[in-house]
Amino acid sequence: MDAIVITGLSKSYVGRRLPARPAVTVHALQDLSVSVKEAEVFGFLGPNGAGKSTTIRILLGFLHPTTGSAAMLGLDAVKHGLELRGRVGYLPGGIALYDTMTGADLLDYLAQLYGRGAPLRDQLVERMELSQADLRRLVRDYSRGMRQKIGIIQALQHDPDLAVLDEPTEGLDPLMQRAFYEVLDERRKAGRTVFFSSHVLSEVERVCDRVAIIREGRLVALSRVETLLARRRRHVELRVDGDAPDLGGVVGVSDVSILDGGRLTCRLEGDVGPFLAAIGAFRVHDLTIEPARLEDAFLEYYEPDLDPASPGTAADGPAA
């Protein structure tokens, strides 16, 4: 059973009607279909306004879809929202906490709402480096990073089958980010599923099994991270003895620019083998092939000429 199944999901908002003016309809999501497997860490990417938060709110039952359906753990998000919220851990973006409670009291209160106890709390408190003295302090005295740590702990302390995390490392220092990545890896190994949205593409590349990219409420890519990186066009700089090699027609090579002194630049996509074979007979002084980064792959899906409504833009399709 897939942990999350989103099928043909659309959400539209109709603006208030004004005299002599037509109503304005905003399409936050348009025919979105995504499935998330059990025991995987799944990244959900897109810029502000792409529809990420709307999707999460529908999954959690806070919003109802206009058309389509969303299910988590085999249960419909609309019909079984209350039951699901006991089995799912949720960290909202920009989490708001009760400032007049201590950290320990807040965790106790939220654990009661989930109704499953807090079997992982002590472990998570240690991993997030919160002391017992910290937990006895009022939340209003917490720094931004400490608030984020409490948010992570409350989302995972009850050992949820599925965690939905929105910008989970916001406000964390690099050491705490590393500790958080280790926690995610442990969740995966324990057979739990993590669905998270993030603007920090380097962390998505580091911890996710697969990613979905949405644009204007539509799916434009759904793929394993390594597959998405393999499709990315990398920048290459080359300097050889004599004239630069002729790379016309070499598979994967594009945008070739010949410079002075046996130098050239180009773009390289996919397997580097044909490119290396083409330059094999030359004496190479310098060769730089930029590593593939998820950030660049992500930006390529937001080029102005990419139509998000075009079929086949998803890297592997909804069933990947």
N, C-alpha and C positions, 0 to 999 in steps of 0.2 A: 504494500500500500504506500502510495506517495504521501509525504507529510503535508504538502500543500498542493491543491489543484485549483487553478484559476482558469475558467473557461468562458471565452467571449465576453469578458467583463467590460462594461461601459458605465460611466457615471457622468451625468450632465447636470448643470445647474442653470436654471432659467432666471434671468434678472427680473427685477420688479418692473411691471408695466407702467409706463408714463403716458400721459395723454398725448395722442397723435404720434406716438412712437412705438415701433415694434419691440417686442420682448427680445432681450439679448440672451442667447444660449451659449454657455461655456462648456466645452467637452473636456473634462478632466482626464477621462480614460476612454479609449476607443478600441473595443474588440480585443482586449488583452487576454492572451492565453499563455500560462506558464505553469509548469509542474516542478515541484521541489521534492527530491528523493529523501527517504529516511537516511539519517546518519550522514548528512552532508552539510557543509557550510556553504551557503548560497548568498552571493552578493547581488544586491538590487541597486542599480546605478542610474543616475540621471541628474541633470541640473535642477535648480529650483524651478518649480512649476511644471515639471515633467509628469507628475502624477504619483510619485513614490508614496507620499504621506496619505494620499487618498486611498491607494491600494492597501496600505497597512491598516487604515481605519476601517475599511470594509472587511478585511480579514478578521479583525477583532470585534466586529459587530457594532462599531460606533457609527457607521454609515451603512445605508442600504444601497445596493447597486441599482442603476437604472435598468440595465439588462445584464444577462449573464449570471454566473454563479461563482462562489468562492467557498472552498472547503478546506478545513485543517483537521488532520488526524482522523479523516474519514467522516467528519461531521460538518454539516452545512453551517457556514458562518452566521447566517441570519437566523436560522431555526434553533441552533444550539449554542448561541453566543455565550450564555451564562456558564454552561458546562465547559466550554472550551477555555474560558478565561481562568478556570481552575487548573488546567493542564498546560497552559502556555505561560511563559515568562515574557514580560514586556518592559522594555526600556524606551520611553518616548524621547524624542529629540528635545533638548532644552528642558529636562525634567524639572518639575516644580515639586518641592517637598514641604512638609509641615515644619515650619521654622521653630515652633515652640516645643517640639518634641526632641528628646535626645536621639542620637543615632540608633542606639539599642532599642528604645521604645518604638521608633519608626519601623525598624525591621520586624519587631514582634507584631506590630499592628498589621503590616502588609502580609506577613506570613499567615495571619489569621484569615485575611481576606481570600488568600489562595486556598486555604483549607487543607494543606498537605504537610504542614510542619515546615521545618527548615533544616533538613539533614546536611546541607552543604554549607551552612553559614560559617561555621568556624574555619573551615578550609578556605573559603573565599575571603574572609576577613584577614586571614594570614597572608594569602596571596596578594591582596590589595594593600597590605601593610598598614592596616588600621589597628591601632592599639585599643585596649580596653578603656584607657583614658579618653581616647578619641570618641569612642562609642558613648561615653557618659556625658559628653559635651552636647549642648544644644545645636541643632542643625543650623540655626541662624549664624552661628560662629564658624561654620565650615567654609573653607575655600572652595573655589569652583571645582578643583580637582577632587577634593574630598566628597563633594556632592555627587560627582560622577561615579566615584567608587561605590558610594551607597546605592546609587541607581543600578549599577551592575550587580551588586550583591543581592538586592531585592528581586531582581529579575531572574536570578539563577539559584537562589538559596533553597527553593523548594524542589530542586531537581526536576525541572519541567521537561516534558517530552519534546517540546518545541520552544525555542526562544526567538522572539522577534525584537531585534535591537536596532534602534534608529540613532545613527551617529554615536556609536558606543565609546569611542576613544576621545571624544571632544573634551578638552581640558586636562587630559592625562599627560604626564611627562613621558619621555621615551622609555624609561625603565618600567613604568606601569603599563605602557602600551605592550611591551614585550611580555610582561606577566599576563596580560589579558589575552594575547595571542596563544599563550600556552594553555590557558583555561579553555579557549575555543577548541584547541586540538584535543584536549581531554574530553570535552563534550562529544566530539565526533567519535572518538574511540569508545566512548560509553554507549554509542548507538543513538545519541540524541541529535536533533536537527537544529541548525541555527540559520535564521533568515535575517540578514541585516543590510541596512542601507548605510552608505558612507560616501563622503566626498573625498576621503583620503584613499586615493586609488592605489598607492603603494601597499597599504595594508590589505586591501581587497586582493591584490595580486599575491600577497604573501600567504593568506590564510584560506582563501575560497577555493572550493572544488569547481564550481561553475558560477557564471555571472549572467545576469540579464541586464540589458541596457534599454531604457525607454526614452522616447523623445515625443513630446507633445501628446502624451497619453497612449502612445503606440509602442509595441515591441519592435526594436530595430536589430537586436542581436541577442542570441541565447546560445551560450557555448561554454565548454570547458576553458579555463583560463589559458592553458597552454595552446589550445587551438586558436583562440583569439589572438594571442601573441604571435603565433606563426603566420597569421594573415597580415600582420602589421608591416608596413613598408618602412624599412630602416634606412637611415642616412649612411652613406659610404663615402670615404675619402681615400684616394689611392695616389701614390707617386711611384713611378718606375723609371728605369734608365731608358732614354730615347723617347720615341713617340708613345703617347698613351694608347692602350689597346682599344680596338674597335669592339664595343659591346653591343652593337646593334643586333637585335634578334636573340640575344641571350635570355633564356627563360628567367623571369622574375626581375629583370633589370629594366628600369625606366628612368626618365628624367636625367639622361646623361649630359653632363656639361664638361667639355674639354678645356682645361686651363693650360697655362704655360708650364714648360719644364717637365713634361711627362706626367702632369697631374690631372686628375679628373674627379668629379663627384657624381654620384648617382643615387637612385633609390633602389632598394633591394627587398623583394617580398618572397617569403617562403623559403625553400631549400637553397642554401648557399652553394651547393655543389656545382651547378652549371656556371656560376660566376667564378668560382675558384678555378675551374677547368679552363675558362676563357683567359685567365691571367697567368696560368701555370708556366707558360713559356717565357715570361718576362721576369727580369730581375727587379723584385719589389723592394723598395726602400721603406715605404710607410704604407700601412693599411689600417684603417680605422672603420670598424663596423659597429655602429651604436647598438647596444643591447636593446632588444624589444621591451617596451614598457607598456603596461596597461593604460597609462595615461594617454599615450599617443594613439593607441588603438581606440580608446574612448573618444578622443577628439575627432578622429576620422569619421566617426558616426554622427558627428555634429557639423560636418561641412555643409555650407549653405545649399549645395546642389543635391544633397541626399534627401529624397522624398520619403518621410516616415511611413507613408501610406502604400509605398510600393511593395508588391509581394516579393518574397525571397530575400529581404534584407537581413533577416535573422541568420546568424552564422550557421546554426545547426537546426533551426526550426524548434517549435515548442516542445517537441518530444525528445530533444537532445539530453 
